[in-house]
Amino acid sequence: MDAKTWNEKYPVGTAVVVRRDNGDELHTTTRSEAWTLDSGHDVVKVHGIAGGYKLDRVKPDVKKNLSPRPSLKGKGAMRKAGVL
């Protein structure tokens, strides 16, 4: 997926799973919009990793992004969520 398409589908803060160089998976969130490097690689910044990470190694965490719900703890949060 290219950076433009990624940004249209996934806002900053999206929960993702990153496949690290050693094969381990990191469950984290994005901290930037995606962009294209001069080399042509599409990358995005994620929490827990310095710099941009190639989009072909970053996938949306479907389980965490299916039904995001606002926290309804306290009246302030309920007002912010539009419940009150």
C-alpha positions as CSV (number, residue, x, y, z in Angstrom):
1,M,0.0,0.0,0.0
2,D,1.4,3.4,-0.8
3,A,1.6,6.3,1.7
4,K,-1.4,8.2,0.2
5,T,-3.7,5.2,0.4
6,W,-2.5,4.4,3.9
7,N,-3.3,8.0,5.1
8,E,-6.7,7.9,3.5
9,K,-7.6,4.7,5.4
10,Y,-5.7,5.0,8.7
11,P,-5.4,8.1,10.8
12,V,-2.5,8.8,13.2
13,G,-3.1,6.8,16.3
14,T,-4.2,3.6,14.5
15,A,-3.4,0.4,16.3
16,V,-1.0,-1.6,14.2
17,V,1.1,-4.8,14.3
18,V,4.7,-4.3,13.1
19,R,6.8,-7.2,11.9
20,R,10.3,-6.5,13.2
21,D,13.5,-7.4,11.4
22,N,14.0,-10.5,13.7
23,G,10.4,-11.7,12.9
24,D,8.9,-10.6,16.3
25,E,5.6,-8.7,16.2
26,L,5.2,-5.4,18.0
27,H,1.6,-4.2,18.8
28,T,1.7,-0.4,18.9
29,T,0.1,2.7,17.3
30,T,1.1,5.0,14.5
31,R,2.6,8.4,15.5
32,S,2.7,10.1,12.1
33,E,1.1,10.1,8.7
34,A,2.9,7.8,6.2
35,W,5.2,9.4,3.6
36,T,7.4,8.3,0.7
37,L,11.2,8.4,1.0
38,D,13.5,9.5,-1.8
39,S,14.3,5.8,-2.3
40,G,10.6,5.2,-3.1
41,H,9.8,3.2,0.1
42,D,6.6,4.2,1.9
43,V,7.1,4.5,5.7
44,V,5.2,5.5,8.9
45,K,6.4,6.3,12.4
46,V,5.1,4.0,15.2
47,H,5.5,4.2,19.0
48,G,8.4,2.2,20.2
49,I,10.6,2.4,17.1
50,A,12.8,5.4,16.1
51,G,12.3,6.7,12.6
52,G,10.0,5.5,9.9
53,Y,9.1,1.8,9.4
54,K,8.3,0.4,5.9
55,L,4.6,0.1,5.3
56,D,5.0,-3.5,3.9
57,R,5.9,-4.5,7.5
58,V,3.1,-2.5,9.2
59,K,-0.5,-3.9,9.3
60,P,-3.6,-2.4,11.0
61,D,-4.4,-4.4,14.1
62,V,-7.9,-5.5,13.1
63,K,-8.9,-6.7,16.6
64,K,-8.2,-3.3,18.1
65,N,-9.6,-1.2,15.3
66,L,-12.9,-3.0,14.8
67,S,-15.1,-1.1,17.2
68,P,-13.3,1.8,18.9
69,R,-15.3,3.1,21.8
70,P,-14.8,6.2,23.8
71,S,-14.1,5.7,27.5
72,L,-17.2,6.6,29.5
73,K,-15.6,7.1,32.9
74,G,-16.8,10.2,34.6
75,K,-19.1,13.0,33.3
76,G,-16.2,14.9,31.6
77,A,-15.4,12.0,29.4
78,M,-19.1,11.3,28.8
79,R,-19.6,15.0,27.6
80,K,-16.5,14.7,25.4
81,A,-17.9,11.6,23.8
82,G,-21.2,13.3,23.2
83,V,-23.2,11.1,25.6
84,L,-24.3,14.0,27.9
